[in-house]
Amino acid sequence: MATQMLGVRLTGREEDEIKKLVELGLYVSVSEFIRDSVRKNLSSLKSIQIRNVSRPAAMKEILNYMKAHREAYASDISEELELDLDLVFSIMKELNSKGIVE
């Protein structure tokens, strides 16, 4: 994959902190630190695809997910199953009121 050269301005403090991490051997170079930081930031900002699923189908998927994972946050379920977060909360509330999940 072709790479591109981009300029970046950092404060002296930021540069010093990065260089300390390189000196400690946590990164091979300042450039590697910057590439790693960009990759981590991009992956944390990835968009979540939401599937259009009926409520009964979503409930079935959530129940199967809960059987496999025992514990989970609604946000994790939403992300992994690609379901709307409000739908997941609503279904989890319903399942909780029926005593199916805590």
C-alpha positions as a printed Julia matrix, in Angstrom:
102×3 Matrix{Float64}:
   0.0     0.0    0.0
   1.36    3.4   -0.94
   2.05    5.78   1.91
   1.74    9.54   2.04
   3.84   12.1    3.87
   1.76   14.41   6.06
   2.97   17.31   8.16
   1.93   17.67  11.78
   2.61   20.38  14.34
   3.18   19.33  17.93
   4.01   21.29  21.03
   7.48   20.88  22.49
   5.96   19.0   25.4
   4.16   16.55  23.11
   7.35   15.95  21.16
   9.33   15.36  24.38
   6.76   12.88  25.69
   6.8    10.94  22.42
  10.6    10.87  22.37
  10.62    9.5   25.95
   8.36    6.66  24.85
  10.75    5.91  21.98
  13.75    6.03  24.35
  11.96    3.59  26.67
  11.65    1.21  23.74
   7.87    1.34  23.57
   8.08    2.56  19.98
  10.76    2.14  17.33
  10.52    5.78  16.25
   8.48    8.95  16.56
   6.94    8.14  13.18
   5.83    4.72  14.41
   4.21    6.33  17.46
   2.3     8.74  15.24
   1.19    5.96  12.82
   0.06    3.8   15.76
  -1.83    6.73  17.31
  -3.61    7.46  14.04
  -4.58    3.77  13.58
  -5.96    3.56  17.13
  -7.93    6.76  16.73
  -9.37    5.72  13.37
 -10.45    2.33  14.7
 -12.11    3.91  17.73
 -14.14    6.17  15.45
 -15.3     3.5   13.03
 -18.92    3.79  12.11
 -21.35    1.2   13.32
 -23.58   -0.35  10.69
 -27.19   -0.74  11.82
 -29.2    -3.56  10.29
 -32.93   -3.2    9.75
 -34.26   -6.11  11.8
 -37.76   -6.73  13.13
 -38.25   -6.55  16.88
 -38.96  -10.32  17.2
 -35.83  -11.15  15.19
 -33.75   -8.71  17.27
 -35.09  -10.23  20.49
 -34.11  -13.71  19.33
 -30.61  -12.51  18.42
 -30.23  -10.75  21.76
 -31.35  -13.84  23.68
 -28.84  -15.98  21.77
 -26.14  -13.38  22.45
 -26.94  -13.35  26.16
 -26.84  -17.16  26.32
 -23.38  -17.13  24.78
 -21.97  -14.2   26.78
 -23.86  -14.36  30.1
 -23.15  -10.63  30.74
 -23.0    -7.71  28.35
 -23.65   -4.02  28.09
 -26.41   -2.94  25.74
 -23.85   -0.94  23.77
 -21.76   -4.08  23.22
 -24.81   -6.0   22.04
 -25.79   -3.15  19.74
 -22.33   -2.96  18.21
 -21.72   -6.69  17.8
 -25.18   -7.5   16.45
 -25.43   -4.25  14.46
 -28.74   -3.38  16.09
 -30.12    0.03  16.95
 -29.11    0.9   20.52
 -32.59    2.16  21.46
 -34.07   -1.12  20.22
 -31.58   -3.11  22.3
 -32.39   -1.05  25.42
 -36.11   -1.52  24.86
 -35.79   -5.27  24.41
 -33.43   -5.61  27.39
 -35.93   -3.68  29.55
 -38.71   -5.99  28.42
 -36.63   -9.12  29.05
 -35.7    -7.78  32.48
 -39.32   -7.08  33.4
 -40.16  -10.69  32.47
 -37.29  -11.95  34.61
 -35.44  -13.43  31.63
 -32.33  -11.26  32.1
 -31.09   -9.11  34.96
